[in-house]
């Protein structure tokens, strides 16, 4: 079966954060900021949800066994990632999960490290829990990001780091960490007793020849000082159903996490979220295969357009994500000037690079999980704005 990723749907006036939370007075505005997709999900999912909704009884529910089995099956089938059912702690979103992890595994004023630029809710999780932020900038060279491991270890020692919130694939730069890189990072963290929270929610968006490696699969001992967070929400466009999984192999660590979760009266996801995830993870393989091909086509289109029509602006090597990290530093604008230019000249609503940390200044994050025609229009609007600027 061939799935449709070309149809453009009008998402305005649907309580969509992406479309209805700002800039609604500009008819030319193209929202490409928050990480949700403009594609309808796997058709089997709304069918299953409609069937459950039609029952008409929405009493308290338990965690379905089928949900746990579907997570185990997907992780093994798609990523060769071995997960046991009792390792899975359902949570209402990965952002909630790493907030809980910071509270569960560190104390007030202790240092938590992030590799920057990085997904900005990481910063909030550290700040909101009263922990001390430690930033370790990634290095950009030859259009790829790398980590200086010697500087990384020095930073851990000097700042007395107790936890690292890690991102793989790395949002926003699109880096997919190799097994060798993960081993170096993991061994340094193990050596210095640094707890690792590995956010792997974008694990399904990886482009050949790259391959996602779960942190647990690098070394069995890593299960003693880390947890893995993931969800079907990015892969199948299910964010509003607020269903994710904290995968915690060590029983003591798992109980610590559950205790903090209970202390805040944080409920499990709803039955609809469980059903959607179960269907996604049992019936969604071919849909995801076609989705990846389509988004890779969008990446290639943007890369070619920038190289031929927007000299000096470049796409950072897209190893993973459906989010393109674009280097626009040659424009020489301040953060405020560049944001104003993108919003009011190019009419593109993006996640500005600086929100991911100061290392992101001069960059823009484009959400490419959209029909090709939407991307084509966005590229033409960008070129028109650049041409007018240089005229």
Secondary structure, 3 states (H helix, E strand, C coil): CCCCCCCCCCCCCCCCHHHHCCCCCCCCCEECCCCCCCCCCCHHHHHHHHHHHCCCCCCCCCCCHHHHHHHHHHHHHHHCCCCCHHHEEEECCHHHHHHHHHHHHCCCCCEEEEEECCCCHHHHHHHHCCCEEEEEECEEECCEEECCHHHHHHHHHHHCEEEEEEECCECCCCECCCHHHHHHHHHHHHHCCCEEEEECCCCCCECCCCCCCCHHHCCHHHHHCEEEEECCHHHHCCHHHCCEEEECCCHHHHHHHHHHHHHCCCCCCCHHHHHHHHHHHHHCHHHHHHHHHHHHHHHHHHHHHHHHHCCCCEECCCCECCEEEEECHHHCCCHHHHHHHHHHCCCEECEEHHHHCHHHCCEEEEECCCCHHHHHHHHHHHHHHHHHHHC
